[in-house]
């Protein structure tokens, strides 16, 4: 999977449509679907270390949904959705 966009860089219409179809998933499902390499890149870019990991961050939620009619996976961090497809 690849990073597609975030809610900051997409139209409200597309984000709303994606959020309307979103179903919460676990960290493990997100990691399996997006890939461990992408998760490692996310952890590095957000500054996680051995003391705090993505899976342990209480401010993050994961979802599956549709983006432009195709399945996508979403990480929501501090009310910003990051979309992977």
Buried (B, 14 or more C-beta within 10 A) or exposed (E): BEBBBBBEEBEEEBBEBBBEEBEEBEBEBBBEBBBEEBBEEBBEEEEBEEEEEBBEBEEBBBBBBBBEEEEBBBBBBEEEBBBBB
